[in-house]
């Protein structure tokens, strides 16, 4: 992508309403734009990051045998009445009527939809286990909106729903989802703690959240720095000695950002919809269900919260919009000709590159914007480097630079493919 053609306009200073690092940097770098309170547009750079996160999640979901679907966001009142949640959801549902005065809600979650979907598709124990996931917009009528993408009214979410014939089968899959989540957050450059939590409006059983310790987080957890045991302070009763129940080390209270949640639903929703299957012994049973969510926008904000410096964002390689920020330093005919050749070669080699070909920006402006955007590698071509038949390479999170021969550029970056 040539930067001269990119829909992009950086800000020197963040808007006054931006109060945390991720909100400031994502606005300044033109990754997102605020349309209204709690409602954001994702611009090309931000959408690229979102698609990278989506790719990581999709890979990890299919790896554990989940199948992808896409379910309606517009949901009829009737299915919410089956579970008695039409008037009991917290936050309340966004509700509307069509031209025939029939009532609908914008989906804040999809337990009702997915359970009704599989009603005619599960008859026997041979149809189980079944796991379905989607990556889709959710709408939550929050009372307040804080921290940019950390709490919004409309957001992209991965939700996974699983159906099982017995507890052993469910527990085995639940553990696989936990490991999958650990992989996702690790690949996104975040240390997320598996934290015991309540089921809220979804279930009365103990569930697990994935929490990242951060001062800007709205949740409160207590955790063990030694063995990483953690629990949400809303549900845990800490002993007076404040010792970890697993290893005996001292527990630490902290603010945290909730990145994901795994719920044990039991047979609550399958009973509401009279979803049954015939087991091996010929008896009719309700499948045991689980649901598992990750908010992609919130995860994107958290990545920035944990990967930045005074100059801007430092994207982990797997979530960066591009791998290389290629900068043409001078508006010189020979430099430009070589730059175009290198750029086309990188594109041909399927290496993701943002080429700063702009002639109306100073060297200082180009460097400042490169640091703000936070692409993992900065590759610079100038008269000076060209005299050595080379380009200058610098990692975003390092100070040192090195020269590599132009002929070796592809070899230098092909390992990142």
C-alpha positions as CSV (number, residue, x, y, z in Angstrom):
1,X,0.0,0.0,0.0
2,X,1.3,3.4,-0.9
3,X,0.9,5.9,2.0
4,X,0.0,8.6,-0.5
5,X,-3.1,6.6,-1.3
6,X,-4.0,5.5,2.2
7,X,-7.1,7.0,3.9
8,X,-5.0,8.3,6.8
9,X,-4.5,11.6,8.7
10,X,-2.6,11.6,11.9
11,X,-3.2,13.9,14.8
12,X,-0.5,15.7,16.7
13,X,-2.6,15.7,19.9
14,X,-5.4,13.4,21.0
15,X,-8.9,14.8,21.6
16,X,-9.6,15.8,25.1
17,X,-12.1,13.0,25.7
18,X,-9.3,10.4,25.1
19,X,-8.2,9.5,28.7
20,X,-6.1,6.3,28.3
21,X,-3.1,5.5,26.2
22,X,-4.8,3.1,23.7
23,X,-7.6,5.6,23.0
24,X,-5.2,8.4,22.4
25,X,-2.9,6.4,20.1
26,X,-5.6,4.8,18.1
27,X,-7.2,8.1,17.4
28,X,-3.9,9.9,16.8
29,X,-2.8,7.2,14.4
30,X,-6.2,7.3,12.6
31,X,-6.9,3.6,13.3
32,X,-10.4,4.5,14.5
33,X,-12.8,7.4,14.4
34,X,-15.5,8.2,16.9
35,X,-19.0,8.6,15.4
36,X,-20.9,9.0,18.6
37,X,-20.4,8.0,22.3
38,X,-19.4,4.3,22.4
39,X,-19.6,4.0,18.6
40,X,-16.5,3.8,16.4
41,X,-15.5,3.5,12.7
42,X,-12.5,1.4,11.9
43,X,-10.4,3.1,9.3
44,X,-8.1,1.1,6.9
45,X,-5.2,0.7,9.4
46,X,-7.5,-0.2,12.2
47,X,-9.5,-2.6,10.1
48,X,-6.3,-4.4,9.0
49,X,-5.4,-4.9,12.7
50,X,-8.9,-6.1,13.4
51,X,-8.7,-8.6,10.5
52,X,-5.3,-9.9,11.9
53,X,-6.9,-10.5,15.3
54,X,-9.8,-12.1,13.6
55,X,-7.4,-14.4,11.7
56,X,-5.7,-15.5,14.9
57,X,-9.0,-16.3,16.6
58,X,-10.4,-18.1,13.6
59,X,-7.3,-20.3,13.3
60,X,-7.4,-21.2,17.0
61,X,-11.2,-21.9,16.9
62,X,-11.0,-24.2,13.9
63,X,-8.0,-25.9,15.4
64,X,-10.2,-27.2,18.3
65,X,-12.9,-28.4,15.8
66,X,-15.3,-25.4,15.9
67,X,-17.3,-24.6,12.7
68,X,-17.9,-21.0,11.7
69,X,-21.4,-19.6,11.2
70,X,-22.9,-16.1,10.8
71,X,-26.1,-15.5,12.9
72,X,-28.6,-12.7,12.6
73,X,-28.0,-9.6,14.7
74,X,-31.7,-8.7,14.4
75,X,-33.6,-11.1,16.7
76,X,-37.3,-11.6,17.3
77,X,-38.8,-10.9,20.7
78,X,-40.2,-14.5,20.8
79,X,-36.9,-16.2,21.3
80,X,-35.9,-13.9,24.1
81,X,-39.2,-14.6,25.8
82,X,-38.5,-18.3,25.8
83,X,-35.5,-17.7,28.2
84,X,-37.3,-14.9,30.1
85,X,-34.5,-12.5,29.2
86,X,-36.5,-9.9,27.1
87,X,-36.8,-7.6,30.1
88,X,-34.1,-9.0,32.3
89,X,-30.9,-8.5,30.3
90,X,-28.2,-6.2,31.9
91,X,-27.4,-4.0,30.2
92,X,-30.9,-3.8,28.7
93,X,-31.4,-4.8,25.1
94,X,-31.7,-2.3,22.2
95,X,-35.3,-2.9,21.1
96,X,-37.1,-1.8,18.0
97,X,-40.3,-2.5,16.0
98,X,-40.6,-3.2,12.3
99,X,-43.3,-1.6,10.1
100,X,-45.7,-4.3,11.2
101,X,-45.2,-3.4,14.8
102,X,-43.4,-6.7,15.6
103,X,-40.7,-6.3,18.2
104,X,-37.1,-7.2,17.7
105,X,-33.8,-6.7,19.6
106,X,-30.3,-6.1,18.4
107,X,-28.3,-9.1,19.6
108,X,-26.1,-8.5,22.6
109,X,-25.4,-12.3,22.7
110,X,-26.6,-15.3,20.7
111,X,-27.5,-18.2,23.1
112,X,-31.2,-18.0,22.1
113,X,-30.4,-17.9,18.3
114,X,-27.9,-20.7,18.3
115,X,-30.0,-23.0,20.5
116,X,-33.0,-22.5,18.2
117,X,-30.8,-23.1,15.2
118,X,-29.6,-26.6,16.3
119,X,-33.1,-27.7,17.4
120,X,-33.7,-29.6,14.1
121,X,-30.0,-30.6,13.7
122,X,-29.3,-32.6,16.9
123,X,-31.2,-35.8,17.3
124,X,-28.7,-38.4,18.5
125,X,-25.6,-38.6,20.7
126,X,-23.8,-39.2,17.3
127,X,-24.5,-35.6,16.5
128,X,-22.4,-34.5,19.5
129,X,-20.2,-32.8,20.3
130,X,-21.0,-29.7,18.2
131,X,-19.2,-26.4,18.4
132,X,-20.2,-23.3,16.4
133,X,-18.5,-19.9,16.4
134,X,-19.0,-16.6,14.7
135,X,-17.3,-13.2,14.5
136,X,-20.1,-10.6,14.4
137,X,-21.3,-7.3,15.7
138,X,-22.9,-7.1,19.1
139,X,-25.0,-4.3,20.6
140,X,-25.1,-3.5,24.3
141,X,-27.1,-0.6,25.8
142,X,-24.3,0.4,28.3
143,X,-24.9,3.1,30.8
144,X,-21.5,4.7,30.2
145,X,-18.8,4.4,27.6
146,X,-15.2,4.7,28.8
147,X,-11.7,3.9,27.6
148,X,-12.3,4.2,23.9
149,X,-12.7,0.6,22.5
150,X,-12.6,-0.9,26.0
151,X,-16.4,-0.2,26.5
152,X,-18.6,0.5,23.6
153,X,-22.2,0.1,22.5
154,X,-21.5,-1.7,19.2
155,X,-18.5,-4.0,19.0
156,X,-17.2,-7.0,17.1
157,X,-17.2,-10.2,19.1
158,X,-16.1,-13.8,18.7
159,X,-18.7,-16.0,20.4
160,X,-18.4,-19.8,20.4
161,X,-21.2,-22.1,21.5
162,X,-20.7,-25.8,22.2
163,X,-23.2,-28.8,22.8
164,X,-22.2,-32.0,24.6
165,X,-23.7,-35.3,25.5
166,X,-22.2,-35.5,29.0
167,X,-20.1,-33.7,31.6
168,X,-16.9,-35.5,30.7
169,X,-17.2,-34.5,27.0
170,X,-18.0,-30.9,28.0
171,X,-15.1,-30.7,30.5
172,X,-12.6,-31.9,27.9
173,X,-13.8,-29.4,25.4
174,X,-13.9,-26.6,28.0
175,X,-10.2,-27.2,28.8
176,X,-9.3,-27.1,25.1
177,X,-11.0,-23.7,24.8
178,X,-9.0,-22.5,27.8
179,X,-5.8,-23.5,26.1
180,X,-7.0,-22.0,22.8
181,X,-7.6,-18.6,24.6
182,X,-4.2,-18.7,26.2
183,X,-2.7,-19.1,22.7
184,X,-4.8,-16.3,21.3
185,X,-3.7,-13.8,23.9
186,X,-0.1,-14.9,23.8
187,X,0.0,-14.4,20.0
188,X,-1.5,-10.9,20.6
189,X,1.3,-10.0,22.9
190,X,-0.7,-10.0,26.1
191,X,-0.2,-11.8,29.4
192,X,-3.8,-12.8,30.3
193,X,-4.6,-14.5,33.6
194,X,-7.3,-17.2,33.8
195,X,-9.5,-15.7,36.6
196,X,-12.4,-17.3,38.4
197,X,-15.6,-15.3,38.0
198,X,-19.4,-15.3,38.2
199,X,-21.7,-16.2,35.4
200,X,-23.7,-13.0,35.6
201,X,-27.0,-13.2,33.6
202,X,-25.7,-16.3,31.7
203,X,-25.3,-19.0,34.4
204,X,-25.0,-19.5,38.1
205,X,-22.0,-21.8,37.7
206,X,-18.4,-20.7,38.2
207,X,-16.9,-19.4,35.0
208,X,-13.5,-18.1,33.9
209,X,-12.5,-14.7,32.7
210,X,-9.2,-13.9,31.0
211,X,-7.9,-10.7,32.7
212,X,-4.9,-8.5,31.9
213,X,-3.6,-6.5,34.9
214,X,-3.8,-2.8,34.0
215,X,-4.5,0.4,35.9
216,X,-7.1,1.4,33.3
217,X,-9.1,-1.8,33.7
218,X,-12.6,-1.5,35.2
219,X,-12.5,-5.0,36.8
220,X,-10.9,-5.8,40.1
221,X,-9.1,-9.1,40.6
222,X,-6.8,-10.7,43.1
223,X,-4.0,-12.8,41.7
224,X,-0.8,-14.6,42.6
225,X,2.3,-13.3,40.9
226,X,4.1,-16.6,41.4
227,X,1.6,-19.2,40.0
228,X,-0.8,-16.9,38.2
229,X,-3.9,-18.1,40.1
230,X,-6.5,-15.3,39.9
231,X,-10.1,-14.5,40.8
232,X,-12.6,-11.7,40.3
233,X,-13.1,-9.8,43.6
234,X,-16.8,-9.8,43.0
235,X,-17.1,-13.6,43.7
236,X,-14.0,-14.7,45.7
237,X,-13.8,-14.7,49.4
238,X,-10.2,-14.1,50.3
239,X,-8.9,-15.5,53.6
240,X,-7.6,-13.0,56.2
241,X,-4.1,-14.2,55.6
242,X,-4.4,-13.2,51.9
243,X,-2.5,-16.3,50.8
244,X,-2.9,-18.1,47.4
245,X,-5.0,-21.2,47.7
246,X,-2.7,-23.0,45.2
247,X,0.9,-22.1,46.2
248,X,0.6,-20.2,49.5
249,X,2.2,-17.0,48.1
250,X,0.8,-13.6,48.9
251,X,-2.0,-12.4,46.7
252,X,-2.1,-9.0,45.0
253,X,-5.2,-7.0,44.3
254,X,-5.3,-5.1,40.9
255,X,-7.4,-3.4,38.3
256,X,-7.7,-5.5,35.1
257,X,-9.1,-5.6,31.6
258,X,-11.4,-8.5,30.8
259,X,-10.4,-9.9,27.4
260,X,-12.5,-13.0,27.3
261,X,-15.0,-15.1,29.2
262,X,-15.8,-18.9,29.2
263,X,-19.2,-19.9,30.6
264,X,-20.5,-23.3,31.8
265,X,-24.2,-23.1,30.8
266,X,-25.2,-26.6,31.8
267,X,-28.6,-27.5,30.4
268,X,-30.3,-24.1,31.1
269,X,-30.8,-23.1,27.5
270,X,-31.4,-26.5,26.0
271,X,-34.2,-27.0,28.5
272,X,-35.7,-23.6,27.6
273,X,-35.9,-24.6,24.0
274,X,-36.7,-28.3,24.6
275,X,-33.5,-29.2,22.8
276,X,-32.9,-32.9,23.3
277,X,-31.0,-35.9,21.9
278,X,-31.3,-39.7,22.2
279,X,-28.4,-41.1,24.1
280,X,-26.7,-44.5,23.7
281,X,-29.1,-46.1,26.2
282,X,-32.1,-44.8,24.4
283,X,-33.0,-42.1,26.9
284,X,-33.9,-38.5,25.9
285,X,-31.5,-35.9,27.3
286,X,-30.7,-32.2,27.1
287,X,-27.3,-31.4,25.8
288,X,-24.8,-29.6,28.1
289,X,-23.8,-26.3,26.7
290,X,-21.0,-23.8,27.0
291,X,-20.4,-20.3,25.5
292,X,-17.1,-18.5,25.1
293,X,-16.6,-14.9,24.1
294,X,-13.8,-12.5,23.1
295,X,-14.3,-8.8,22.2
296,X,-12.1,-8.0,19.2
297,X,-12.1,-4.2,19.6
298,X,-11.4,-4.4,23.3
299,X,-8.5,-6.9,22.6
300,X,-7.2,-4.4,20.0
301,X,-7.2,-1.6,22.6
302,X,-5.5,-3.9,25.2
303,X,-2.8,-4.8,22.7
304,X,-2.0,-1.1,22.4
305,X,-2.2,-0.6,26.2
306,X,0.6,-3.2,26.7
307,X,2.6,-2.5,23.6
308,X,3.6,1.2,23.3
309,X,6.2,3.8,24.2
310,X,6.3,7.6,24.3
311,X,6.5,7.8,20.5
312,X,3.5,5.6,19.7
313,X,2.2,2.0,19.2
314,X,4.5,-1.0,19.0
315,X,2.4,-3.7,17.3
316,X,3.3,-7.4,17.8
317,X,4.1,-8.9,14.4
318,X,1.0,-11.1,14.2
319,X,-1.4,-8.1,14.8
320,X,0.4,-5.3,12.9
321,X,-1.4,-3.8,9.9
322,X,1.8,-4.2,7.8
323,X,5.1,-6.0,8.5
324,X,7.3,-3.2,6.9
325,X,7.0,0.5,6.9
326,X,9.2,1.4,3.8
327,X,10.2,5.0,3.7
328,X,11.6,6.9,0.7
329,X,13.7,9.6,2.4
330,X,14.3,12.1,-0.4
331,X,12.4,13.2,-3.5
332,X,15.2,12.1,-5.8
333,X,14.6,10.5,-9.2
334,X,17.1,7.6,-8.6
335,X,16.0,7.0,-5.0
336,X,12.4,6.9,-6.1
337,X,13.1,4.5,-9.0
338,X,14.9,2.1,-6.7
339,X,12.2,2.5,-4.0
340,X,9.4,1.6,-6.5
341,X,11.4,-1.5,-7.6
342,X,11.9,-2.6,-4.0
343,X,8.3,-2.0,-3.1
344,X,7.0,-3.9,-6.1
345,X,9.4,-6.8,-5.2
346,X,8.1,-6.9,-1.7
347,X,4.5,-6.9,-2.9
348,X,5.3,-9.7,-5.4
349,X,6.9,-11.7,-2.5
350,X,3.7,-11.3,-0.5
351,X,5.4,-9.3,2.2
352,X,3.0,-6.7,3.7
353,X,4.4,-3.3,3.2
354,X,3.3,0.3,3.7
355,X,5.4,2.5,1.3
356,X,5.8,6.1,2.4
357,X,6.1,7.6,-1.1
358,X,4.9,11.1,0.0
359,X,6.8,14.1,-1.2
360,X,5.1,16.7,0.9
361,X,6.3,15.4,4.3
362,X,9.6,16.2,6.0
363,X,12.0,13.5,7.2
364,X,11.0,14.3,10.8
365,X,7.3,14.0,10.0
366,X,7.8,10.7,8.3
367,X,9.8,9.2,11.2
368,X,7.3,10.6,13.8
369,X,4.3,9.0,11.9
370,X,6.2,5.7,11.5
371,X,6.7,5.5,15.2
372,X,3.1,6.5,15.9
373,X,1.7,3.8,13.6
374,X,4.0,1.2,15.1
375,X,4.7,-1.2,12.2
376,X,7.3,-3.8,13.4
377,X,10.1,-2.9,10.9
378,X,11.1,0.5,9.4
379,X,13.0,0.1,6.1
380,X,14.7,3.3,4.8
381,X,16.1,4.1,1.4
382,X,18.1,7.3,0.7
383,X,20.9,8.6,-1.4
384,X,23.3,7.6,1.5
385,X,22.0,4.0,1.7
386,X,21.8,3.7,-2.1
387,X,25.4,4.6,-2.4
388,X,26.1,1.4,-0.5
389,X,23.5,-0.5,-2.5
390,X,21.7,-1.0,0.7
391,X,18.7,0.0,2.8
392,X,18.6,0.8,6.5
393,X,16.5,-1.5,8.7
394,X,15.3,-0.7,12.2
395,X,12.9,-2.6,14.5
396,X,10.2,-0.5,16.0
397,X,11.0,-1.6,19.6
398,X,14.8,-1.2,19.2
399,X,17.1,1.8,18.8
400,X,19.9,0.2,16.7
401,X,19.8,0.2,12.9
402,X,21.6,-2.0,10.4
403,X,22.3,-1.9,6.7
404,X,21.3,-4.8,4.5
405,X,22.0,-5.2,0.8
406,X,19.0,-4.4,-1.5
407,X,19.4,-7.9,-3.0
408,X,18.9,-9.5,0.5
409,X,15.7,-7.6,1.5
410,X,13.4,-10.5,0.7
411,X,15.6,-13.0,2.5
412,X,15.6,-10.7,5.5
413,X,11.8,-10.7,5.8
414,X,10.6,-14.0,4.3
415,X,10.8,-15.6,7.7
416,X,8.0,-13.3,8.8
417,X,5.6,-14.7,6.3
